[in-house]
Amino acid sequence: MSSQKYIIGTFNDEEPLLEAVKEVRAAGTPIHECYTPFAVHGLDEALGYRRSRLPRAAFMFGVLGFSLALFMQAWMLGYDWPMNIGGKPALAWLDFVPVTFELTVLVTALGMVGTYLVVSGFLPGNEAKMPDLRCTSHVFCIAIPSNTADYDKIYALLMRHGAEEVEEKEIEL
């Protein structure tokens, strides 16, 4: 990835960051990303993010787990190793409910973990792409591409909203 210049504003609290994001977007300046140590309620709406497609992925993983569980049990008990236990049929579908439920939950959970890691780029071996390492503990950052904004205007806006630091950095994000 190539590096680009960003205007990085750092805040010590989430409320000033949220207000600054709203005003920057209202001014028509695009925001690359906000970096926070924890989820900030309302930040995704303020940034203009669309609803996540992860629930659809979870549904598809659930369907996969459900189908896999039914196929596995039907194959093992009906074809591969049929057993006559007390005269009951080999394919007793009601007996499949607990295993089907558990495998559906397992496949969905593991699939969602994998999907999250791939989509967010948190795969093992990837470098953390943050403008400031303090974002992982106590600092809130906003990154604005410097080629789309006037530095002095953004500097004044962010400082008016309580930014602790505003600087222009060349980083890979």
N, C-alpha and C positions, 0 to 999 in steps of 0.2 A: 504494500500500500504506500502511496506517496503522502508526504506530509503537506499540510496546508496551514495557513495562518488563521487563528481564531482569536476572537476577543473573549477572554475568560473573566467572568465576574464571580467572585466568591462571597457567600453569605454565611452568617452564623446561625440563621434560623430559617425555617421553611416558609413562614408567612411573607417576609419581604421578598423572597425568591418568587413565590407565587404571584405576588403583585407585580413584580418586575417582568415576569413572563407575560402576564396579561397586557401590560403596557407596551412591551416590545412588539408583541404580535399585533396589537392595535395600530402601532405605527407602521405596520407592513414589513417589518424586518424579519427574515426567516431565522429560526433558531435551529441549530444543528441538534443539540441534545442538552438535557439537564442531568446532572449527576448528584445523587443524594445518598446518604448513608442508610436511609430507610424509605419506605413508600410514603409519598406525600399525597394525601387525599385531595383530589381535584386537579392535580398537576397534569394528568393525561388529557383531561378536557381542556385545560388552559393551553396545552401545546397543540391541540387540534388532532390528537391521535384518534384513529378509528377503533371501533370495537375489535378485540382480539379474535382471531380465528382458532384459538386453542380449544374452545369447547367442541368445535367440529372435529378436531383431531382426536380429542378424548372420546367422542362418540365412535369414531372409526376404530380406535384401539379397542373399545368395549365390544364392538361387533366382532372384531377379529378374535378377541379372547373368548367370547361366547361361542362362536363357531368352532374355534379350535377345541374348546372343552367338549362340546357335543360330539364332534367328529372323533376325538381321541377316545372317549368313553364308548361310543358306538363301535368303533373299530376294535378296541381291545376286548370288550365284553360280548360283542355280537358276532365277530368274525375271527379274530386272531386267537382268542382263548375263551370260547364260550363255556360256561359252567352251569350245571343244573343244581341250584341251591334251593332245596326244599320245594321243588316243582315250580319255582318262579321263572318267569320268562327271562331270557338273557338280556333283552333290551327293556329293562324296567325304567322308563323315562323319569318317573318321580324320584327315583334313587339318584339320578344325575344332578339334581338341583344344587346340593351343597358344593360339589366339585365345580360345577359350571359357574356358580356365583364366585367362588374363590379365584378361579382362573381368569374370569372376566375382570375382577378387580386387580389382580396381579399384572396382567398384560396391559391394562389401562394405565396403571401407576408407572410401570417401567417404560412404557411408550411415551408417557408425558414427560418423564425425567429426560429421556433421550431427546425428545422434540425440543424441550426447553434448552438443553445444552447446545444443540445444533443451531437453533434459531438465534440464540443470544450470543453465540460465538465463544462459549465458555468451555470448549473442548480442552482436554489435557494438552499441555504444551503451548497453548496460545498465551500471548502476553496480554496483560491487562491494559486496556486502552482508556486511560483517564487523564484529564488535564491536570489533576492535582491528586496526589495519593491521600491527602487528608479527606477526600470524599468518602473514603471507606469508614471513617470514624466520626467526624463531627462537622464537616464543612459541606455546604451545598453550592454547586457550581452550575453556571449556565455558559454554554459555548455557542457563540455566534460567529459564522464565517465572516472574516474581515473584508472579503471582497464584495460582500453584499450590504455592508453597513458603514456609516461614517463613524470613525472611532470616537471623535469628540462628542458627538450626539449620544452615542451609546454609553460612553463613559459618564456623561452628566446624568443620563436616565438611571443607570444602575446605582450610581452614588446617591442619587436622590431617594432611591428605595432602600438604602441601608447596606450597600455592598461594602465589604471590608477591603477588598482589593479588586482592581480592574486592570488587566494587562493583556497585551497582545503576545501570543505565543505561537510558535510553529511546532505543531505536534501531529502525530498520526492518530486519528480517531476513526 
